[in-house]
Amino acid sequence: ILNVEQSPQSLHVQEGDSTNFTCSFPSSNFYALHWYRWETAKSPEALFVMTLNGDEKKKGRISATLNTKEGYSYLYIKGSQPEDSATYLCAFSRYGGSQGNLIFGKGTKLSVKP
Amino acid sequence: NTGVTQTPKFRILKIGQSMTLQCTQDMNHNYMYWYRQDPGMGLKLIYYSVGAGITDKGEVPNGYNVSRSTTEDFPLRLELAAPSQTSVYFCASSYSSGLGGTEAFFGQGTRLTVV
């Protein structure tokens, strides 16, 4: 069974705090790791897609790193703002998997208090 | 581009009824997907399509059917609704991603309740 584990399940921070989440995935036959941001009542939106070990990507105050050898990715948010409140999903795909089949974690729900 | 559009947004079905969830995208993406999300669980792939006329089963296909007659449309059919199909359904599309190497664009979801 292929599982993607995300931790923590939920997180409450104050405005201005920096925070990070973890996504763990099976490292064998890895192909790509995705991060999505999902606001309530909206559709998930892609933040990053990473494929190479050591990849680091950044979009504004949000950045992500990837370690394919040990099977984890970190998502960092610097100086959290209330508008960052959302569920952050990670998903991975692998060689030999069903075409286009992203295996999703359950998400980390972030709440940022003003 | 308006992206991925799903209809309806909400629906209540009685056990045994049938319905079709509509999904259309205007980004000329070749890959399209249907996911479901149950409370406390990750998104699970129901069916996917790599192009018009080609569909294949995902992880949880039982109780569903799909068709892909055009690049734009990928409807999901529930033939005999069961309470186990109560879920939130998401349609998504991506461009030429045989192994999930490009981002997926999601619709806003359909919340289906079967009573």
Interface residues (C-beta under 8 A of the other chain):
Chain A: V4 Y31 A32 H34 Y36 A41 K42 S43 P44 E45 A46 V49 T51 L89 A91 F92 S93 R94 Y95 G97 S98 Q99 G100 N101 L102 I103 F104 G105 K106 G107
Chain B: V4 Y31 Y33 Y35 G40 M41 G42 L43 K44 L45 Y48 V50 D56 G58 E59 F90 S94 S97 G98 L99 G100 G101 T102 E103 A104 F105 F106 G107 Q108 G109
